[in-house]
Amino acid sequence: MSVTLTERAAEQVQRHLAKRGAGLGVRLGIKTTGCSGMAYKLEFVDQASEEDQVFDSHGVKILVDPKSLAYVDGTELDFVRQGLNEGFQFNNPNEKDRCGCGESFRV
């Protein structure tokens, strides 16, 4: 099982952590919401919890709780710029469908 970052995403996370002045890495998880059922949540964390799975990608720690890991296993997190918009993009091989607005997905 694994979750990875592209080099571009890792650089962006490192910039945010430096701006915060502290932080262990990012936590990737899922929550139930939206028209397709699930949505990603991404947050900066200062410490790991006991049950977290910890992955290291390009020098950045990615923490995933056990419930979310089954849904995000194999996911690559990228940072993309499209026109004036920029943000993290989740490349998840487990996704079967995504809602029209792009906010939620189904596995």
C-alpha positions as CSV (number, residue, x, y, z in Angstrom):
1,M,0.0,0.0,0.0
2,S,1.2,3.5,-0.8
3,V,0.3,7.1,-1.4
4,T,2.8,9.4,-3.2
5,L,3.3,13.0,-4.2
6,T,4.7,14.3,-7.5
7,E,7.8,16.4,-7.1
8,R,5.7,19.5,-7.9
9,A,3.2,18.6,-5.1
10,A,6.0,17.9,-2.6
11,E,7.5,21.4,-3.3
12,Q,4.2,23.0,-2.7
13,V,3.6,21.2,0.6
14,Q,7.2,22.1,1.7
15,R,6.4,25.8,0.9
16,H,3.3,25.7,2.9
17,L,5.0,24.0,5.9
18,A,7.8,26.6,5.8
19,K,5.2,29.4,5.7
20,R,3.5,27.9,8.7
21,G,6.8,27.6,10.5
22,A,6.1,24.1,11.7
23,G,4.5,20.8,10.6
24,L,5.2,17.1,10.2
25,G,3.5,16.8,6.8
26,V,0.1,16.4,5.3
27,R,-2.9,14.1,6.2
28,L,-4.8,12.7,3.3
29,G,-8.3,11.2,4.1
30,I,-11.8,10.9,2.8
31,K,-15.1,12.1,4.1
32,T,-18.7,11.2,3.1
33,T,-20.2,14.0,1.2
34,G,-21.3,15.2,-2.3
35,C,-23.4,13.6,-5.0
36,S,-21.0,10.7,-5.6
37,G,-20.5,9.8,-2.0
38,M,-16.9,10.7,-1.0
39,A,-14.6,13.6,-1.1
40,Y,-10.9,14.0,-0.3
41,K,-9.6,16.0,2.6
42,L,-6.1,17.3,2.8
43,E,-4.7,19.1,5.9
44,F,-1.4,20.0,7.3
45,V,-0.5,18.2,10.5
46,D,2.0,18.7,13.3
47,Q,2.0,15.2,14.7
48,A,0.9,11.7,13.8
49,S,-1.7,9.7,15.6
50,E,-0.9,6.1,16.6
51,E,-3.0,4.5,13.9
52,D,-1.7,6.6,11.0
53,Q,0.1,4.9,8.1
54,V,3.0,7.2,7.2
55,F,4.5,7.4,3.7
56,D,7.4,9.5,2.6
57,S,7.5,11.0,-0.9
58,H,10.1,13.4,-2.1
59,G,11.0,14.2,1.5
60,V,7.4,14.9,2.6
61,K,5.4,12.8,5.1
62,I,1.9,11.7,4.0
63,L,-0.3,10.4,6.8
64,V,-3.4,8.3,6.1
65,D,-5.8,6.9,8.6
66,P,-6.6,3.2,8.3
67,K,-10.3,3.8,7.2
68,S,-9.2,6.1,4.3
69,L,-6.3,4.0,3.2
70,A,-8.5,1.4,1.5
71,Y,-10.0,4.2,-0.7
72,V,-6.8,6.1,-1.4
73,D,-4.2,3.3,-1.8
74,G,-2.2,3.9,-4.9
75,T,-3.2,7.6,-5.1
76,E,-0.7,10.1,-6.5
77,L,-1.2,13.7,-5.4
78,D,-0.1,16.3,-7.9
79,F,-0.1,20.1,-7.9
80,V,-1.5,21.6,-11.1
81,R,-2.0,25.0,-12.6
82,Q,-4.7,25.5,-15.2
83,G,-5.1,29.1,-16.4
84,L,-5.6,31.2,-13.3
85,N,-6.5,28.2,-11.1
86,E,-4.1,26.1,-9.2
87,G,-4.5,23.3,-6.6
88,F,-3.9,19.7,-5.7
89,Q,-5.2,17.0,-8.0
90,F,-5.8,13.5,-6.8
91,N,-4.9,10.7,-9.3
92,N,-6.6,7.8,-7.6
93,P,-6.7,4.5,-9.5
94,N,-9.6,3.3,-7.3
95,E,-12.0,6.0,-8.5
96,K,-14.9,4.5,-10.6
97,D,-16.8,7.7,-11.1
98,R,-16.6,11.5,-10.3
99,C,-19.5,13.9,-9.9
100,G,-20.0,16.6,-12.6
101,C,-18.8,19.3,-10.3
102,G,-15.6,17.4,-9.5
103,E,-16.0,17.7,-5.8
104,S,-16.8,14.0,-4.9
105,F,-16.0,10.6,-6.2
106,R,-17.1,6.9,-6.0
107,V,-15.0,3.8,-5.7
